[in-house]
Amino acid sequence: MTREEKAVVIEELKGKFSEATGFYITDAGGMTVEGINQFRRLCFEKGIEYRVAKNSLIKKALEQQDADYTTLFESDMLKGFSGIMFAGESVSEPAKLLKKFQKDGNEKPALKGASVDAAIYVGADQLEALSKIKSKEEMIAELVGLLQSPGRNLVSALQSGGSKLASVLKTLSDKEEAA
């Protein structure tokens, strides 16, 4: 790879890292071509971009980001064969895909680490935590539901209270007429 080609790859990765809400670095060493193609197809179906790049180029692209990736550089995350999964709408979707792919009997790709909103997760043991991260839309929907709950309860109480009050008044008026 020439110096110019490396510069192009670094610029592309730099743009991907700055646009993505999160990215996952995986170890796909030892996977067959068929296995990688199957994994890429699953990523494509979920709207996740999967790309293989040299560790040195990944590091150079990350060094040009605003976020601090020192923890990532000090770990073993950028050693060996590395693939990058760029999260789409949901930052937890790549973790869910990795879990499903591994559950189907595939040992690799294995999670080396991830960055979600500049928070660094190192190690395959973080996969479970990453798969439970809620998307921005899910968090907003949950918050709106919580904010609407007291209003719904009040309206429900007023509506049921109104019918109870009407039945009490009707009972009282029926008693007066009978007496």
Buried (B, 14 or more C-beta within 10 A) or exposed (E): EEEEEBEEBBEBBBEBBEEBBBBBBBBBEEBEEEBBEBBBEBBEEBEBBBBEBBBEBBBBBBEEBEBEBEBBEEBEBBEEBBBBBBBBEBBBBBBBBBBEBBEEEBEBBBBBBBBBEEEBBBBBEBBEEBBEBEBEEEEEEEEEEEEEEEEEEEEEEEEEEEEEEEEEEEEEEEEEEEE
